């Protein structure tokens, strides 16, 4: 055996070999030995001859060795002490990398190689670096690969882990590890916890885990053999997403001298990993550098303060700082698996600004149905779920246990949702929070995440406006689930209760699992997914985690059938078994057939005779099911149960098949039943109740009595739809469209021309938040009929246009709730319908669609697209109004929107003319109260130098709103926009103090109306930062810049222009204050973003504030 390391008294990094080119070395290779194992000086990595065989940068690598004293030298040894070395190693690595170059985002690749227990030090360091990403991000992003040579990862339970790690220690040191028996469980838990945490970070870097194929001599006792394979394949695997596992024909001591592997076993795979890692390392680091620079420049974590000392902030009129600390928001940066623990203050705060906010825990948002008393079997599946998802009860370190995830896959009706529901019911008490999320549509995910935010207390009703913001806030909390929100991120001290909450998130019916990407948290917690897609098991992890759910076993099928039929007649046992087998072990099919037996009071013999009667099924076999699916028998059973229903029950189920399966309000069904179930006579409520009872007894629907809601299985809907002929589908689709439209509170003003189609519940509700709850309840049903639209044969022109109106309104509602793109395809379908329609209402609807698309494009800074749509909208509305000889609210809006586009294009005179015409129309309509149109007009006047006219307009507008609504009204953001424009006007007049005062009033007003995370608030926050820079209050300016960037970064693709401009401001501030390194990064990122937007390649030094102002909306300047 080779000589062992003589460790220094304290840990340090030693350079074993400098890079060949000292001015620009290509890669750092850091070696971390085990305790009492071969010194790194004797590893091949320290051999110039071996290094010369490596490709590219590897041959000239800088080789470093981490040397440390044994952490078990004290009188009370503990595995906790080796974890402390992880912090020490990380700090030394950070220092060494910082000294190697001035740029913290240096892209020199890093390869870490560890042997034996040295790998424990490395894993702890990587977990800490991930937890404190803002500080150690450059190290994480530089890592090109990690090699663990005979490093154990986990062995079974706590006791086994402790014993096996102890054996390894004693084999490498020749010393006994004396730890009291009373501490064995705790010590084993420390080791298992590290394994859990390392798996939880899903480290996405190539990892090579090596195990030994030969046994190693140990300090034998009567209870263990003299030779032992210390680290086998199972023990060494880290379960990391990009891990390769190989064996070397060596004992434990010699795997660090891997070139000696007997017979060269494992060496081809080892060399391939080394070559590929070094070959790809530079490119990988460069890609990460670009993303890292973006993060550093645009996130507040990059430059929390201008100084290194704690701040004393003067009391401003800006008394409430928009910081995560003060408001108790979880940072959305946690969604990237990072934490600000151990890093500098994010924002300066006034004294006593840190408020501890206790969340509403425990918090359980579950699907509303009560426990399923008919649940049978599946105990093996429930035990597996418990093993995979239940949180550890042992808290031995400050960090959490990482993300636990499991997917239940299988065809519809096999019982995925019921198993998830039963697991949740049994284990709810093991979690501080459990959230059930219906995951078949993005809109439902958004709605559920907003409900989670409200239920936890992360937001209140007044803040909860944008569903996109709510989503990011919830993801932030799930990624760092503190029981109390505050400015501190304290670690849990020994003996203290954990400050982290345990949570379970159920994504039910995630049949398109890719849509979960924007909702998937990082950090610690448990996620259970149900999906028909078997590939879901491999989503968001390289190691499949889940199982394909099969039918019930024969015994479980029989038990469920007997339980549901309550027939325990021994002579009929054989018949029950035949029926159970015929139903194929599909729980939903068994439930439905048992319902028929109960409802028709059949004996089992009678049922079996009916079920197997070919003539009885003749018409069912003509139904076009997908016979390639294992759901065929179940679909057949569903339709057979449907055929046995009374007429009213059949009609009600057909209606339900056109609605969202998860939540159908009974008030909606009752409203539809008035026409559907009346049979030409006066409607009786009993008709609906009897039909509902028939469906419940047949197990075709479920009911939540408390919430007065119905739900239905998707497979039931599919089967019923398959039986409907074209005429029936047309009729039912038309009924549902009319039903939903009649209840929809419209955002658009009343059409200029009296429409032939029915009007919605109300009109003119654009931006009125009071209508949102009604829209939220109807929206899932719109999604359902939009899915069915391609299957509706030859709908009438009236039905088609009616449907298009509903789609346009529903899409605009999503825009109001924070969506910036996609809109579930509603706009596309609505336009296709209109463009092929000759209905009299067509032009009016098409004008509305163009209006909406123009406004959305403007908000997304797509000014050219916005202009096109606004021109089209005005042309259509103007044509209608000319024919009618009238001017109304719609014509006002069309002129106002075109005026906005013309101002954006710097066609100020034309913009002024459009907006003045719009105001003339609105004043003529009566009940005139100034709105945002006056603010927009003021921008065109300001740009033309018409300062006096601009001043009169704005002051009169402000006075008009104060007269109608009171001073500092909270009716909408409109007053804030007028105050913003007044601030800009005063700046143009060199009245800077008054300008600052108006902008502060606008800042407070926008926070109070649209909330602290709205893009209007971000605009004025940027403006406040400009004022603070002007008066030299640079630290407060950085605070405001970071606040604006945090808001933009919630949806960075939609706000790329604004991020570029604010990042440029940040860079110029750093440049002015001598922070050249940070300035360089910020300006580089801003320049790159601007080039992507404008396609204009400019040298960063030539760019000015005006260049960035031009890429954002004029009202944000």
Order of alpha helices (4+ residues) and beta strands (2+ residues): beta-beta-alpha-beta-alpha-beta-alpha-alpha-beta-alpha-alpha-beta-beta-beta-alpha-beta-alpha-alpha-beta-beta-alpha-beta-alpha-beta-alpha-alpha-beta-beta-beta-beta-alpha-alpha-alpha-alpha-alpha-alpha-alpha-beta-alpha-alpha-beta-beta-alpha-alpha-alpha-alpha-alpha-alpha-alpha-alpha-alpha-alpha-alpha-alpha-alpha-alpha-alpha-alpha-alpha-alpha
